[in-house]
Amino acid sequence: MYYIICVTIEAVIINPSNEQAQACLQVCQWLSNCYKDIHLFRFDTVTGDVYILAGDELEILVPSDGLWYFL
Amino acid sequence: MKPNFEEMTNAQLRTYALEHRAEEDLEALRLLFSRLKSDSQAIKFDLPKTQEEEQEQFELFKRLVEKKKT
């Protein structure tokens, strides 16, 4: 007996810049060092920005130029 | 029906974004961060070029994280 299983995997292709990817890695490591949980991590394909929500009220924005903002 | 994001506070946008994090719709999150980016209180970081610079930045980051708690 054969079963046919169809699975659709939806994934958004993200293209971060090199500087942005490095900044994201650093931010995530620093949050971890500070014992902060990352609740949300999202690459915005429209603006090219990365949004990070962590801890109780930490907001970090990492644009494609690699400069990042602690808000 | 989606709420009117423009009328929501930053805290409400954050809560909404967290509750709907499994969805690909980023409208609430995009608005929250566009507000925050134009906030003069935002602290800007650059990629460190030396180990000393990285250490200094991390110390500042730690202080900012601690400050948020209070």
Backbone of each chain as nested JSON, in Angstrom:
{
  "chains": [
    {"id": "A", "residues": [
      {"number": 1, "name": "MET", "atoms": {"N": [0.838, -1.195, 0.0], "CA": [0.0, 0.0, 0.0], "C": [0.882, 1.258, 0.0]}},
      {"number": 2, "name": "TYR", "atoms": {"N": [0.508, 2.178, -0.84], "CA": [1.296, 3.403, -0.921], "C": [0.481, 4.608, -0.441]}},
      {"number": 3, "name": "TYR", "atoms": {"N": [1.149, 5.461, 0.233], "CA": [0.526, 6.717, 0.645], "C": [1.213, 7.859, -0.088]}},
      {"number": 4, "name": "ILE", "atoms": {"N": [0.449, 8.772, -0.545], "CA": [1.045, 9.963, -1.157], "C": [0.816, 11.133, -0.214]}},
      {"number": 5, "name": "ILE", "atoms": {"N": [1.889, 11.688, 0.206], "CA": [1.782, 12.828, 1.132], "C": [2.303, 14.074, 0.424]}},
      {"number": 6, "name": "CYS", "atoms": {"N": [1.47, 15.072, 0.374], "CA": [1.901, 16.333, -0.234], "C": [2.159, 17.345, 0.868]}},
      {"number": 7, "name": "VAL", "atoms": {"N": [3.307, 17.933, 0.828], "CA": [3.662, 18.932, 1.837], "C": [4.136, 20.195, 1.134]}},
      {"number": 8, "name": "THR", "atoms": {"N": [3.57, 21.265, 1.536], "CA": [4.043, 22.54, 1.001], "C": [4.838, 23.241, 2.086]}},
      {"number": 9, "name": "ILE", "atoms": {"N": [6.062, 23.487, 1.801], "CA": [6.882, 24.209, 2.772], "C": [7.031, 25.64, 2.267]}},
      {"number": 10, "name": "GLU", "atoms": {"N": [6.471, 26.524, 3.051], "CA": [6.562, 27.919, 2.642], "C": [7.735, 28.575, 3.336]}},
      {"number": 11, "name": "ALA", "atoms": {"N": [8.566, 29.166, 2.549], "CA": [9.711, 29.845, 3.135], "C": [9.977, 31.122, 2.357]}},
      {"number": 12, "name": "VAL", "atoms": {"N": [10.253, 32.149, 3.092], "CA": [10.587, 33.414, 2.456], "C": [12.101, 33.421, 2.254]}},
      {"number": 13, "name": "ILE", "atoms": {"N": [12.502, 33.694, 1.03], "CA": [13.944, 33.738, 0.768], "C": [14.48, 35.064, 1.286]}},
      {"number": 14, "name": "ILE", "atoms": {"N": [15.471, 34.975, 2.116], "CA": [16.023, 36.216, 2.652], "C": [17.441, 36.421, 2.137]}},
      {"number": 15, "name": "ASN", "atoms": {"N": [17.739, 37.656, 1.857], "CA": [19.063, 38.002, 1.341], "C": [19.679, 39.101, 2.184]}},
      {"number": 16, "name": "PRO", "atoms": {"N": [20.167, 38.775, 3.354], "CA": [20.781, 39.821, 4.175], "C": [22.135, 40.208, 3.591]}},
      {"number": 17, "name": "SER", "atoms": {"N": [22.576, 41.419, 3.881], "CA": [23.926, 41.802, 3.46], "C": [24.908, 41.141, 4.42]}},
      {"number": 18, "name": "ASN", "atoms": {"N": [26.152, 41.082, 4.023], "CA": [27.187, 40.477, 4.868], "C": [27.291, 41.198, 6.213]}},
      {"number": 19, "name": "GLU", "atoms": {"N": [27.308, 42.547, 6.158], "CA": [27.421, 43.348, 7.387], "C": [26.223, 43.106, 8.302]}},
      {"number": 20, "name": "GLN", "atoms": {"N": [25.057, 43.018, 7.688], "CA": [23.82, 42.813, 8.454], "C": [23.821, 41.435, 9.131]}},
      {"number": 21, "name": "ALA", "atoms": {"N": [24.25, 40.428, 8.384], "CA": [24.296, 39.069, 8.942], "C": [25.259, 39.018, 10.127]}},
      {"number": 22, "name": "GLN", "atoms": {"N": [26.405, 39.688, 9.982], "CA": [27.384, 39.71, 11.074], "C": [26.841, 40.452, 12.29]}},
      {"number": 23, "name": "ALA", "atoms": {"N": [26.164, 41.583, 12.025], "CA": [25.592, 42.363, 13.134], "C": [24.534, 41.534, 13.861]}},
      {"number": 24, "name": "CYS", "atoms": {"N": [23.706, 40.805, 13.105], "CA": [22.65, 39.973, 13.716], "C": [23.257, 38.897, 14.61]}},
      {"number": 25, "name": "LEU", "atoms": {"N": [24.322, 38.283, 14.108], "CA": [24.976, 37.224, 14.89], "C": [25.502, 37.793, 16.203]}},
      {"number": 26, "name": "GLN", "atoms": {"N": [26.125, 38.974, 16.103], "CA": [26.676, 39.608, 17.287], "C": [25.582, 39.971, 18.292]}},
      {"number": 27, "name": "VAL", "atoms": {"N": [24.506, 40.57, 17.789], "CA": [23.401, 40.974, 18.665], "C": [22.822, 39.759, 19.389]}},
      {"number": 28, "name": "CYS", "atoms": {"N": [22.603, 38.673, 18.644], "CA": [22.011, 37.473, 19.258], "C": [22.942, 36.894, 20.319]}},
      {"number": 29, "name": "GLN", "atoms": {"N": [24.232, 36.916, 20.034], "CA": [25.189, 36.393, 21.022], "C": [25.204, 37.27, 22.275]}},
      {"number": 30, "name": "TRP", "atoms": {"N": [25.173, 38.58, 22.079], "CA": [25.186, 39.493, 23.233], "C": [23.911, 39.356, 24.066]}},
      {"number": 31, "name": "LEU", "atoms": {"N": [22.773, 39.191, 23.394], "CA": [21.52, 38.995, 24.137], "C": [21.613, 37.73, 24.986]}},
      {"number": 32, "name": "SER", "atoms": {"N": [22.166, 36.698, 24.398], "CA": [22.34, 35.436, 25.111], "C": [23.283, 35.607, 26.3]}},
      {"number": 33, "name": "ASN", "atoms": {"N": [24.373, 36.353, 26.082], "CA": [25.325, 36.623, 27.17], "C": [24.664, 37.359, 28.331]}},
      {"number": 34, "name": "CYS", "atoms": {"N": [23.655, 38.182, 27.985], "CA": [22.945, 38.958, 29.012], "C": [21.728, 38.193, 29.551]}},
      {"number": 35, "name": "TYR", "atoms": {"N": [21.622, 36.909, 29.233], "CA": [20.505, 36.056, 29.686], "C": [19.147, 36.571, 29.221]}},
      {"number": 36, "name": "LYS", "atoms": {"N": [19.12, 37.093, 28.002], "CA": [17.854, 37.599, 27.454], "C": [17.328, 36.64, 26.377]}},
      {"number": 37, "name": "ASP", "atoms": {"N": [16.058, 36.303, 26.486], "CA": [15.44, 35.428, 25.489], "C": [15.019, 36.233, 24.267]}},
      {"number": 38, "name": "ILE", "atoms": {"N": [15.228, 35.652, 23.092], "CA": [14.777, 36.296, 21.858], "C": [13.379, 35.757, 21.548]}},
      {"number": 39, "name": "HIS", "atoms": {"N": [12.399, 36.665, 21.567], "CA": [11.011, 36.24, 21.345], "C": [10.628, 36.256, 19.876]}},
      {"number": 40, "name": "LEU", "atoms": {"N": [11.221, 37.176, 19.147], "CA": [10.857, 37.306, 17.734], "C": [12.073, 37.792, 16.94]}},
      {"number": 41, "name": "PHE", "atoms": {"N": [12.307, 37.165, 15.806], "CA": [13.416, 37.532, 14.917], "C": [12.856, 37.478, 13.505]}},
      {"number": 42, "name": "ARG", "atoms": {"N": [12.82, 38.601, 12.828], "CA": [12.163, 38.614, 11.51], "C": [12.909, 39.472, 10.5]}},
      {"number": 43, "name": "PHE", "atoms": {"N": [13.142, 38.918, 9.318], "CA": [13.727, 39.674, 8.204], "C": [12.576, 40.227, 7.38]}},
      {"number": 44, "name": "ASP", "atoms": {"N": [12.56, 41.527, 7.18], "CA": [11.511, 42.169, 6.391], "C": [11.989, 42.259, 4.941]}},
      {"number": 45, "name": "THR", "atoms": {"N": [11.378, 41.469, 4.063], "CA": [11.831, 41.444, 2.66], "C": [11.492, 42.738, 1.922]}},
      {"number": 46, "name": "VAL", "atoms": {"N": [10.564, 43.521, 2.475], "CA": [10.188, 44.786, 1.826], "C": [11.206, 45.881, 2.142]}},
      {"number": 47, "name": "THR", "atoms": {"N": [11.513, 46.036, 3.416], "CA": [12.431, 47.119, 3.809], "C": [13.886, 46.643, 3.875]}},
      {"number": 48, "name": "GLY", "atoms": {"N": [14.103, 45.337, 3.979], "CA": [15.468, 44.796, 4.1], "C": [15.986, 44.865, 5.522]}},
      {"number": 49, "name": "ASP", "atoms": {"N": [15.124, 45.243, 6.472], "CA": [15.544, 45.356, 7.877], "C": [15.305, 44.045, 8.638]}},
      {"number": 50, "name": "VAL", "atoms": {"N": [16.068, 43.849, 9.707], "CA": [15.815, 42.733, 10.623], "C": [15.251, 43.319, 11.911]}},
      {"number": 51, "name": "TYR", "atoms": {"N": [14.151, 42.729, 12.396], "CA": [13.535, 43.167, 13.649], "C": [13.765, 42.108, 14.718]}},
      {"number": 52, "name": "ILE", "atoms": {"N": [14.22, 42.528, 15.872], "CA": [14.421, 41.584, 16.98], "C": [13.685, 42.109, 18.211]}},
      {"number": 53, "name": "LEU", "atoms": {"N": [12.823, 41.269, 18.776], "CA": [12.193, 41.582, 20.068], "C": [12.745, 40.571, 21.069]}},
      {"number": 54, "name": "ALA", "atoms": {"N": [13.287, 41.075, 22.173], "CA": [13.912, 40.172, 23.146], "C": [13.635, 40.653, 24.565]}},
      {"number": 55, "name": "GLY", "atoms": {"N": [13.834, 39.742, 25.523], "CA": [13.645, 40.093, 26.93], "C": [12.259, 40.656, 27.172]}},
      {"number": 56, "name": "ASP", "atoms": {"N": [12.134, 41.494, 28.189], "CA": [10.824, 42.067, 28.491], "C": [10.444, 43.17, 27.515]}},
      {"number": 57, "name": "GLU", "atoms": {"N": [11.412, 44.001, 27.188], "CA": [11.084, 45.099, 26.267], "C": [12.301, 45.616, 25.502]}},
      {"number": 58, "name": "LEU", "atoms": {"N": [13.062, 44.675, 24.95], "CA": [14.221, 45.086, 24.157], "C": [13.854, 45.027, 22.676]}},
      {"number": 59, "name": "GLU", "atoms": {"N": [14.139, 46.129, 21.991], "CA": [13.84, 46.187, 20.563], "C": [15.114, 46.546, 19.822]}},
      {"number": 60, "name": "ILE", "atoms": {"N": [15.478, 45.715, 18.859], "CA": [16.706, 45.953, 18.108], "C": [16.402, 45.886, 16.617]}},
      {"number": 61, "name": "LEU", "atoms": {"N": [16.912, 46.884, 15.917], "CA": [16.697, 46.985, 14.475], "C": [18.047, 46.87, 13.781]}},
      {"number": 62, "name": "VAL", "atoms": {"N": [18.143, 45.947, 12.83], "CA": [19.406, 45.789, 12.092], "C": [19.139, 46.016, 10.596]}},
      {"number": 63, "name": "PRO", "atoms": {"N": [19.411, 47.23, 10.102], "CA": [19.229, 47.502, 8.674], "C": [20.336, 46.841, 7.843]}},
      {"number": 64, "name": "SER", "atoms": {"N": [20.208, 46.926, 6.523], "CA": [21.146, 46.195, 5.66], "C": [22.564, 46.76, 5.669]}},
      {"number": 65, "name": "ASP", "atoms": {"N": [22.732, 48.01, 6.139], "CA": [24.086, 48.581, 6.131], "C": [24.956, 48.072, 7.287]}},
      {"number": 66, "name": "GLY", "atoms": {"N": [24.37, 47.283, 8.182], "CA": [25.165, 46.684, 9.262], "C": [25.22, 47.536, 10.521]}},
      {"number": 67, "name": "LEU", "atoms": {"N": [24.889, 48.835, 10.381], "CA": [24.74, 49.666, 11.577], "C": [23.471, 49.173, 12.236]}},
      {"number": 68, "name": "TRP", "atoms": {"N": [23.432, 49.112, 13.545], "CA": [22.179, 48.649, 14.144], "C": [21.761, 49.532, 15.298]}},
      {"number": 69, "name": "TYR", "atoms": {"N": [20.51, 49.44, 15.639], "CA": [19.918, 50.357, 16.608], "C": [19.366, 49.615, 17.814]}},
      {"number": 70, "name": "PHE", "atoms": {"N": [19.684, 50.134, 18.983], "CA": [19.101, 49.659, 20.235], "C": [18.045, 50.685, 20.596]}},
      {"number": 71, "name": "LEU", "atoms": {"N": [16.797, 50.22, 20.707], "CA": [15.712, 51.187, 20.849], "C": [14.988, 51.079, 22.176]}}
    ]},
    {"id": "B", "residues": [
      {"number": 1, "name": "MET", "atoms": {"N": [-10.772, 40.812, 11.032], "CA": [-10.399, 42.167, 10.629], "C": [-9.189, 42.661, 11.413]}},
      {"number": 2, "name": "LYS", "atoms": {"N": [-8.285, 43.295, 10.71], "CA": [-7.072, 43.789, 11.377], "C": [-7.353, 45.08, 12.137]}},
      {"number": 3, "name": "PRO", "atoms": {"N": [-6.726, 45.255, 13.282], "CA": [-6.935, 46.514, 14.011], "C": [-6.266, 47.684, 13.285]}},
      {"number": 4, "name": "ASN", "atoms": {"N": [-6.618, 48.867, 13.688], "CA": [-5.974, 50.048, 13.11], "C": [-4.643, 50.258, 13.833]}},
      {"number": 5, "name": "PHE", "atoms": {"N": [-3.567, 49.87, 13.171], "CA": [-2.248, 49.909, 13.816], "C": [-1.81, 51.328, 14.179]}},
      {"number": 6, "name": "GLU", "atoms": {"N": [-2.182, 52.281, 13.335], "CA": [-1.775, 53.673, 13.567], "C": [-2.258, 54.189, 14.926]}},
      {"number": 7, "name": "GLU", "atoms": {"N": [-3.415, 53.651, 15.364], "CA": [-3.99, 54.114, 16.628], "C": [-3.401, 53.395, 17.84]}},
      {"number": 8, "name": "MET", "atoms": {"N": [-2.612, 52.366, 17.588], "CA": [-2.07, 51.576, 18.704], "C": [-0.796, 52.194, 19.268]}},
      {"number": 9, "name": "THR", "atoms": {"N": [-0.581, 51.981, 20.57], "CA": [0.653, 52.451, 21.203], "C": [1.781, 51.476, 20.836]}},
      {"number": 10, "name": "ASN", "atoms": {"N": [3.028, 51.868, 21.122], "CA": [4.17, 50.989, 20.834], "C": [4.034, 49.66, 21.586]}},
      {"number": 11, "name": "ALA", "atoms": {"N": [3.577, 49.74, 22.841], "CA": [3.419, 48.521, 23.647], "C": [2.363, 47.602, 23.037]}},
      {"number": 12, "name": "GLN", "atoms": {"N": [1.277, 48.19, 22.539], "CA": [0.213, 47.391, 21.91], "C": [0.704, 46.752, 20.604]}},
      {"number": 13, "name": "LEU", "atoms": {"N": [1.498, 47.511, 19.833], "CA": [2.042, 46.969, 18.58], "C": [2.968, 45.795, 18.863]}},
      {"number": 14, "name": "ARG", "atoms": {"N": [3.764, 45.951, 19.927], "CA": [4.696, 44.889, 20.315], "C": [3.924, 43.615, 20.718]}},
      {"number": 15, "name": "THR", "atoms": {"N": [2.889, 43.794, 21.529], "CA": [2.066, 42.662, 21.96], "C": [1.399, 41.995, 20.76]}},
      {"number": 16, "name": "TYR", "atoms": {"N": [0.864, 42.824, 19.853], "CA": [0.202, 42.279, 18.662], "C": [1.204, 41.479, 17.821]}},
      {"number": 17, "name": "ALA", "atoms": {"N": [2.398, 42.045, 17.613], "CA": [3.421, 41.37, 16.794], "C": [3.819, 40.027, 17.408]}},
      {"number": 18, "name": "LEU", "atoms": {"N": [3.907, 39.984, 18.729], "CA": [4.282, 38.739, 19.405], "C": [3.162, 37.695, 19.318]}},
      {"number": 19, "name": "GLU", "atoms": {"N": [1.924, 38.165, 19.443], "CA": [0.787, 37.233, 19.374], "C": [0.573, 36.683, 17.964]}},
      {"number": 20, "name": "HIS", "atoms": {"N": [1.028, 37.438, 16.956], "CA": [0.829, 37.016, 15.563], "C": [2.16, 36.676, 14.902]}},
      {"number": 21, "name": "ARG", "atoms": {"N": [3.116, 36.219, 15.69], "CA": [4.455, 36.015, 15.14], "C": [4.543, 34.867, 14.132]}},
      {"number": 22, "name": "ALA", "atoms": {"N": [3.548, 33.971, 14.145], "CA": [3.571, 32.855, 13.19], "C": [3.112, 33.288, 11.799]}},
      {"number": 23, "name": "GLU", "atoms": {"N": [2.568, 34.494, 11.713], "CA": [2.086, 34.989, 10.425], "C": [3.183, 35.78, 9.721]}},
      {"number": 24, "name": "GLU", "atoms": {"N": [3.077, 35.831, 8.411], "CA": [4.117, 36.546, 7.652], "C": [3.819, 38.042, 7.525]}},
      {"number": 25, "name": "ASP", "atoms": {"N": [2.663, 38.463, 8.048], "CA": [2.297, 39.873, 7.939], "C": [3.122, 40.708, 8.924]}},
      {"number": 26, "name": "LEU", "atoms": {"N": [3.874, 41.628, 8.383], "CA": [4.785, 42.392, 9.237], "C": [4.34, 43.831, 9.471]}},
      {"number": 27, "name": "GLU", "atoms": {"N": [3.106, 44.141, 9.113], "CA": [2.651, 45.535, 9.174], "C": [2.83, 46.163, 10.559]}},
      {"number": 28, "name": "ALA", "atoms": {"N": [2.399, 45.445, 11.586], "CA": [2.481, 45.993, 12.949], "C": [3.933, 46.188, 13.372]}},
      {"number": 29, "name": "LEU", "atoms": {"N": [4.733, 45.184, 13.051], "CA": [6.154, 45.216, 13.431], "C": [6.895, 46.332, 12.681]}},
      {"number": 30, "name": "ARG", "atoms": {"N": [6.558, 46.462, 11.398], "CA": [7.213, 47.483, 10.565], "C": [6.895, 48.883, 11.094]}},
      {"number": 31, "name": "LEU", "atoms": {"N": [5.645, 49.082, 11.495], "CA": [5.235, 50.384, 12.024], "C": [5.929, 50.66, 13.364]}},
      {"number": 32, "name": "LEU", "atoms": {"N": [5.962, 49.647, 14.222], "CA": [6.622, 49.797, 15.524], "C": [8.077, 50.227, 15.339]}},
      {"number": 33, "name": "PHE", "atoms": {"N": [8.806, 49.534, 14.471], "CA": [10.226, 49.839, 14.297], "C": [10.469, 51.145, 13.554]}},
      {"number": 34, "name": "SER", "atoms": {"N": [9.532, 51.539, 12.671], "CA": [9.724, 52.824, 11.99], "C": [9.55, 53.954, 12.997]}},
      {"number": 35, "name": "ARG", "atoms": {"N": [8.649, 53.763, 13.965], "CA": [8.474, 54.768, 15.032], "C": [9.722, 54.836, 15.892]}},
      {"number": 36, "name": "LEU", "atoms": {"N": [10.217, 53.656, 16.246], "CA": [11.367, 53.61, 17.148], "C": [12.627, 54.182, 16.491]}},
      {"number": 37, "name": "LYS", "atoms": {"N": [12.773, 53.93, 15.186], "CA": [13.973, 54.398, 14.489], "C": [14.038, 55.918, 14.455]}},
      {"number": 38, "name": "SER", "atoms": {"N": [12.863, 56.555, 14.367], "CA": [12.863, 58.02, 14.316], "C": [12.944, 58.634, 15.722]}},
      {"number": 39, "name": "ASP", "atoms": {"N": [12.96, 57.755, 16.732], "CA": [13.081, 58.207, 18.118], "C": [14.536, 58.64, 18.375]}},
      {"number": 40, "name": "SER", "atoms": {"N": [14.7, 59.85, 18.897], "CA": [16.058, 60.356, 19.11], "C": [16.795, 59.595, 20.216]}},
      {"number": 41, "name": "GLN", "atoms": {"N": [16.054, 58.805, 20.997], "CA": [16.676, 58.034, 22.081], "C": [17.411, 56.787, 21.565]}},
      {"number": 42, "name": "ALA", "atoms": {"N": [17.181, 56.439, 20.304], "CA": [17.786, 55.22, 19.766], "C": [19.309, 55.303, 19.783]}},
      {"number": 43, "name": "ILE", "atoms": {"N": [19.94, 54.229, 20.218], "CA": [21.411, 54.184, 20.273], "C": [21.901, 53.394, 19.067]}},
      {"number": 44, "name": "LYS", "atoms": {"N": [22.834, 54.014, 18.326], "CA": [23.325, 53.398, 17.1], "C": [24.645, 52.668, 17.353]}},
      {"number": 45, "name": "PHE", "atoms": {"N": [24.752, 51.469, 16.847], "CA": [25.995, 50.7, 16.966], "C": [26.556, 50.432, 15.568]}},
      {"number": 46, "name": "ASP", "atoms": {"N": [27.888, 50.372, 15.488], "CA": [28.551, 50.015, 14.233], "C": [29.282, 48.693, 14.462]}},
      {"number": 47, "name": "LEU", "atoms": {"N": [29.594, 47.984, 13.393], "CA": [30.346, 46.736, 13.575], "C": [31.73, 47.079, 14.125]}},
      {"number": 48, "name": "PRO", "atoms": {"N": [32.148, 46.459, 15.237], "CA": [33.462, 46.786, 15.811], "C": [34.607, 46.326, 14.912]}},
      {"number": 49, "name": "LYS", "atoms": {"N": [35.668, 47.146, 14.901], "CA": [36.803, 46.807, 14.04], "C": [37.935, 46.147, 14.817]}},
      {"number": 50, "name": "THR", "atoms": {"N": [37.963, 46.37, 16.118], "CA": [39.002, 45.752, 16.94], "C": [38.339, 45.038, 18.117]}},
      {"number": 51, "name": "GLN", "atoms": {"N": [39.14, 44.218, 18.789], "CA": [38.619, 43.491, 19.937], "C": [38.261, 44.448, 21.083]}},
      {"number": 52, "name": "GLU", "atoms": {"N": [39.08, 45.519, 21.22], "CA": [38.817, 46.519, 22.261], "C": [37.477, 47.211, 22.01]}},
      {"number": 53, "name": "GLU", "atoms": {"N": [37.28, 47.543, 20.735], "CA": [36.044, 48.215, 20.347], "C": [34.843, 47.305, 20.635]}},
      {"number": 54, "name": "GLU", "atoms": {"N": [35.0, 46.031, 20.357], "CA": [33.922, 45.069, 20.592], "C": [33.599, 44.994, 22.084]}},
      {"number": 55, "name": "GLN", "atoms": {"N": [34.654, 44.968, 22.91], "CA": [34.47, 44.895, 24.359], "C": [33.754, 46.144, 24.879]}},
      {"number": 56, "name": "GLU", "atoms": {"N": [34.191, 47.313, 24.373], "CA": [33.559, 48.584, 24.781], "C": [32.073, 48.592, 24.41]}},
      {"number": 57, "name": "GLN", "atoms": {"N": [31.792, 48.129, 23.19], "CA": [30.397, 48.102, 22.724], "C": [29.551, 47.15, 23.566]}},
      {"number": 58, "name": "PHE", "atoms": {"N": [30.14, 46.002, 23.902], "CA": [29.393, 45.034, 24.7], "C": [29.099, 45.579, 26.095]}},
      {"number": 59, "name": "GLU", "atoms": {"N": [30.074, 46.306, 26.677], "CA": [29.858, 46.915, 28.002], "C": [28.707, 47.917, 27.94]}},
      {"number": 60, "name": "LEU", "atoms": {"N": [28.691, 48.721, 26.862], "CA": [27.601, 49.69, 26.671], "C": [26.268, 48.955, 26.49]}},
      {"number": 61, "name": "PHE", "atoms": {"N": [26.285, 47.901, 25.685], "CA": [25.081, 47.098, 25.442], "C": [24.541, 46.541, 26.765]}},
      {"number": 62, "name": "LYS", "atoms": {"N": [25.44, 46.008, 27.586], "CA": [25.044, 45.441, 28.895], "C": [24.396, 46.496, 29.774]}},
      {"number": 63, "name": "ARG", "atoms": {"N": [25.01, 47.696, 29.785], "CA": [24.462, 48.794, 30.601], "C": [23.059, 49.171, 30.118]}},
      {"number": 64, "name": "LEU", "atoms": {"N": [22.891, 49.222, 28.786], "CA": [21.582, 49.58, 28.218], "C": [20.522, 48.529, 28.549]}},
      {"number": 65, "name": "VAL", "atoms": {"N": [20.91, 47.26, 28.493], "CA": [19.986, 46.17, 28.821], "C": [19.575, 46.257, 30.288]}},
      {"number": 66, "name": "GLU", "atoms": {"N": [20.555, 46.535, 31.155], "CA": [20.28, 46.674, 32.594], "C": [19.33, 47.844, 32.843]}},
      {"number": 67, "name": "LYS", "atoms": {"N": [19.588, 48.95, 32.122], "CA": [18.79, 50.164, 32.298], "C": [17.325, 49.929, 31.927]}},
      {"number": 68, "name": "LYS", "atoms": {"N": [17.104, 49.095, 30.913], "CA": [15.743, 48.802, 30.452], "C": [14.915, 48.131, 31.547]}},
      {"number": 69, "name": "LYS", "atoms": {"N": [15.613, 47.405, 32.433], "CA": [14.933, 46.665, 33.501], "C": [14.28, 47.595, 34.503]}},
      {"number": 70, "name": "THR", "atoms": {"N": [14.912, 48.768, 34.675], "CA": [14.437, 49.669, 35.73], "C": [13.325, 50.596, 35.232]}}
    ]}
  ]
}
